[in-house]
Amino acid sequence: MARKKLEILSEQMYYVLLSLHSGPMHGYRIMQYVTALTQGRVVIGAGTLYALLGRFEEEGYIRLCGTKEGRKSYELTSSGLEALEHEFDRLRRQVLDGARLLRGGTGHEH
């Protein structure tokens, strides 16, 4: 059975793609970048990261762009950027909805 196309990214998926938005990186650097960016709130283990990189490569969201000292570097593709932007917009809408309700609205205002 074919895998379903990614529509919603997990937090870890989002941060892997976001890290590659800043330029090509190898796996260990991605893990460091995500941990630093989120101030330790999101930590991605090696097994999870390499599974995600494989999946993203299959989806065409990233591509291998080089190997140096045995480390594979990946870069974001236009499809990956589109998926990242889609997820960013989805999350932004959720935050705006929550902000309206948590600040005393009913969510039914127009």
Backbone as CSV, one residue per row, in Angstrom:
resi,resn,N_x,N_y,N_z,CA_x,CA_y,CA_z,C_x,C_y,C_z
1,MET,0.835,-1.179,0.000,0.000,0.000,0.000,0.878,1.241,0.000
2,ALA,0.592,2.184,-0.858,1.373,3.408,-0.967,1.136,4.301,0.247
3,ARG,2.182,4.986,0.632,2.087,5.922,1.744,1.264,7.133,1.352
4,LYS,0.461,7.608,2.287,-0.335,8.807,2.045,0.576,10.032,2.055
5,LYS,0.336,10.948,1.150,1.095,12.191,1.078,0.940,12.946,2.395
6,LEU,2.023,13.520,2.858,1.987,14.278,4.112,1.094,15.503,3.969
7,GLU,0.161,15.671,4.888,-0.705,16.842,4.887,-0.474,17.699,6.116
8,ILE,-0.221,17.043,7.240,0.049,17.739,8.488,1.388,17.233,8.998
9,LEU,2.245,18.143,9.379,3.560,17.764,9.875,3.550,17.685,11.394
10,SER,4.240,16.702,11.935,4.430,16.659,13.380,5.386,17.794,13.749
11,GLU,5.489,18.058,15.031,6.396,19.114,15.492,7.823,18.831,15.052
12,GLN,8.253,17.582,15.175,9.612,17.228,14.774,9.810,17.389,13.268
13,MET,8.819,16.979,12.487,8.902,17.144,11.031,9.042,18.625,10.666
14,TYR,8.205,19.443,11.297,8.214,20.880,11.034,9.608,21.463,11.292
15,TYR,10.191,21.107,12.431,11.488,21.683,12.776,12.630,21.156,11.914
16,VAL,12.533,19.947,11.420,13.564,19.452,10.494,13.518,20.270,9.206
17,LEU,12.316,20.461,8.650,12.209,21.260,7.426,12.602,22.712,7.686
18,LEU,12.189,23.253,8.830,12.530,24.630,9.167,14.043,24.810,9.269
19,SER,14.724,23.840,9.835,16.180,23.942,9.948,16.827,23.982,8.563
20,LEU,16.300,23.192,7.635,16.869,23.171,6.284,16.517,24.422,5.483
21,HIS,15.550,25.176,5.958,15.217,26.453,5.311,16.392,27.424,5.398
22,SER,17.217,27.271,6.440,18.359,28.169,6.604,19.579,27.731,5.795
23,GLY,19.478,26.598,5.115,20.569,26.146,4.262,20.847,24.669,4.452
24,PRO,21.677,24.091,3.572,21.992,22.660,3.655,22.648,22.307,4.988
25,MET,22.302,21.130,5.509,22.871,20.642,6.771,22.950,19.122,6.745
26,HIS,23.884,18.609,7.532,23.939,17.166,7.758,23.102,16.848,8.997
27,GLY,22.815,15.575,9.187,21.891,15.143,10.227,22.225,15.615,11.621
28,TYR,23.482,15.456,12.036,23.845,15.852,13.393,23.656,17.349,13.590
29,ARG,23.974,18.116,12.563,23.798,19.582,12.643,22.312,19.929,12.753
30,ILE,21.454,19.204,12.049,20.008,19.437,12.146,19.553,19.216,13.589
31,MET,20.012,18.138,14.212,19.626,17.862,15.602,20.072,19.002,16.518
32,GLN,21.296,19.479,16.337,21.810,20.584,17.152,21.006,21.862,16.904
33,TYR,20.717,22.131,15.658,20.004,23.348,15.275,18.608,23.383,15.897
34,VAL,17.889,22.278,15.806,16.529,22.205,16.356,16.563,22.392,17.868
35,THR,17.487,21.733,18.537,17.594,21.865,19.986,17.885,23.314,20.370
36,ALA,18.809,23.961,19.658,19.146,25.360,19.953,17.979,26.293,19.640
37,LEU,17.363,26.105,18.493,16.258,26.971,18.068,15.103,26.923,19.063
38,THR,14.817,25.737,19.582,13.677,25.570,20.490,14.099,25.654,21.957
39,GLN,15.344,26.027,22.197,15.890,26.145,23.553,15.685,24.852,24.344
40,GLY,15.875,23.728,23.657,15.806,22.420,24.283,14.409,21.837,24.419
41,ARG,13.392,22.568,23.981,12.019,22.072,24.086,11.775,20.903,23.137
42,VAL,12.384,20.940,21.956,12.253,19.863,20.972,13.629,19.252,20.755
43,VAL,13.731,17.978,21.050,14.972,17.235,20.848,14.634,16.071,19.921
44,ILE,15.395,15.949,18.864,15.152,14.875,17.891,16.295,13.884,17.981
45,GLY,15.968,12.648,18.275,16.970,11.593,18.340,17.409,11.159,16.957
46,ALA,18.546,10.508,16.907,19.119,10.089,15.625,18.186,9.161,14.848
47,GLY,17.578,8.180,15.523,16.688,7.248,14.829,15.504,7.951,14.201
48,THR,14.893,8.854,14.956,13.754,9.622,14.445,14.188,10.507,13.291
49,LEU,15.314,11.196,13.458,15.781,12.105,12.415,16.028,11.371,11.106
50,TYR,16.746,10.258,11.160,17.077,9.577,9.915,15.859,8.936,9.265
51,ALA,14.875,8.542,10.065,13.611,8.074,9.491,12.902,9.228,8.783
52,LEU,12.902,10.412,9.406,12.271,11.578,8.785,13.005,11.998,7.515
53,LEU,14.313,12.002,7.553,15.078,12.377,6.360,14.769,11.426,5.210
54,GLY,14.689,10.130,5.495,14.340,9.159,4.458,12.954,9.420,3.898
55,ARG,12.004,9.681,4.776,10.624,9.950,4.341,10.556,11.238,3.521
56,PHE,11.230,12.280,3.999,11.226,13.550,3.275,11.896,13.421,1.911
57,GLU,12.926,12.610,1.845,13.594,12.398,0.558,12.651,11.670,-0.400
58,GLU,11.934,10.651,0.104,10.941,9.936,-0.713,9.838,10.874,-1.209
59,GLU,9.403,11.777,-0.344,8.337,12.727,-0.683,8.822,13.820,-1.631
60,GLY,10.142,13.959,-1.767,10.694,15.018,-2.600,10.779,16.357,-1.886
61,TYR,10.701,16.345,-0.556,10.776,17.580,0.227,12.215,18.027,0.459
62,ILE,13.135,17.062,0.426,14.554,17.365,0.577,15.311,16.539,-0.453
63,ARG,16.559,16.921,-0.661,17.426,16.119,-1.533,18.838,16.135,-0.965
64,LEU,19.516,15.059,-1.216,20.918,14.938,-0.831,21.707,15.926,-1.680
65,CYS,22.532,16.743,-1.040,23.285,17.738,-1.822,24.787,17.579,-1.671
66,GLY,25.222,16.583,-0.905,26.653,16.348,-0.785,26.981,15.433,0.377
67,THR,28.197,14.930,0.345,28.704,14.103,1.430,30.110,14.573,1.734
68,LYS,30.360,14.851,3.006,31.688,15.299,3.414,32.042,14.591,4.711
69,GLU,33.202,13.959,4.719,33.674,13.226,5.892,32.630,12.225,6.386
70,GLY,31.963,11.573,5.441,30.971,10.553,5.769,29.619,11.084,6.205
71,ARG,29.451,12.400,6.184,28.179,12.995,6.592,27.420,13.487,5.365
72,LYS,26.183,13.013,5.247,25.332,13.419,4.135,24.653,14.740,4.480
73,SER,24.713,15.669,3.549,24.031,16.954,3.730,22.797,16.989,2.852
74,TYR,21.764,17.608,3.379,20.484,17.705,2.690,20.086,19.153,2.530
75,GLU,19.289,19.399,1.486,18.739,20.735,1.280,17.251,20.631,1.000
76,LEU,16.561,21.708,1.293,15.122,21.792,1.097,14.832,21.977,-0.393
77,THR,13.822,21.304,-0.907,13.394,21.486,-2.294,12.223,22.467,-2.316
78,SER,11.779,22.833,-3.492,10.617,23.723,-3.596,9.366,23.050,-3.021
79,SER,9.243,21.740,-3.185,8.115,21.010,-2.587,8.201,21.031,-1.066
80,GLY,9.404,20.909,-0.543,9.603,20.972,0.897,9.275,22.346,1.449
81,LEU,9.674,23.380,0.717,9.351,24.743,1.136,7.842,24.963,1.127
82,GLU,7.181,24.437,0.125,5.721,24.548,0.038,5.054,23.839,1.231
83,ALA,5.533,22.652,1.587,4.985,21.918,2.735,5.232,22.682,4.030
84,LEU,6.422,23.263,4.165,6.764,24.042,5.348,5.871,25.274,5.465
85,GLU,5.680,25.981,4.368,4.827,27.168,4.382,3.373,26.811,4.669
86,HIS,2.912,25.696,4.123,1.542,25.237,4.376,1.348,24.959,5.865
87,GLU,2.313,24.276,6.468,2.228,23.966,7.891,2.311,25.237,8.736
88,PHE,3.176,26.161,8.345,3.279,27.436,9.061,1.937,28.161,9.044
89,ASP,1.298,28.220,7.885,-0.016,28.877,7.776,-1.068,28.155,8.609
90,ARG,-1.047,26.826,8.614,-2.001,26.048,9.405,-1.823,26.341,10.893
91,LEU,-0.582,26.352,11.348,-0.305,26.640,12.753,-0.689,28.072,13.124
92,ARG,-0.410,29.001,12.230,-0.758,30.402,12.469,-2.259,30.568,12.629
93,ARG,-3.045,29.897,11.790,-4.507,29.964,11.904,-4.973,29.393,13.237
94,GLN,-4.355,28.307,13.680,-4.713,27.730,14.976,-4.425,28.713,16.107
95,VAL,-3.284,29.363,16.059,-2.925,30.323,17.104,-3.892,31.506,17.090
96,LEU,-4.246,31.998,15.921,-5.195,33.113,15.830,-6.569,32.721,16.369
97,ASP,-7.028,31.515,16.044,-8.306,31.031,16.579,-8.258,30.965,18.097
98,GLY,-7.191,30.410,18.627,-7.036,30.294,20.073,-6.953,31.654,20.740
99,ALA,-6.245,32.578,20.122,-6.110,33.920,20.689,-7.465,34.607,20.781
100,ARG,-8.290,34.451,19.756,-9.631,35.066,19.786,-10.454,34.505,20.944
101,LEU,-10.434,33.199,21.112,-11.227,32.583,22.168,-10.662,32.844,23.555
102,LEU,-9.371,32.775,23.695,-8.756,32.940,25.007,-8.768,34.380,25.485
103,ARG,-9.047,35.291,24.603,-9.109,36.703,24.982,-10.546,37.171,25.122
104,GLY,-11.459,36.224,25.397,-12.822,36.596,25.737,-13.846,36.516,24.632
105,GLY,-13.441,36.193,23.422,-14.414,36.082,22.337,-15.088,34.716,22.353
106,THR,-16.113,34.589,21.571,-16.809,33.312,21.480,-16.360,32.509,20.274
107,GLY,-15.653,33.180,19.395,-15.244,32.513,18.171,-16.261,32.624,17.064
108,HIS,-17.421,33.264,17.351,-18.491,33.400,16.370,-18.597,34.823,15.838
109,GLU,-17.683,35.717,16.268,-17.741,37.092,15.795,-17.342,37.155,14.326
110,HIS,-17.849,38.128,13.625,-17.463,38.310,12.215,-16.921,39.674,12.007
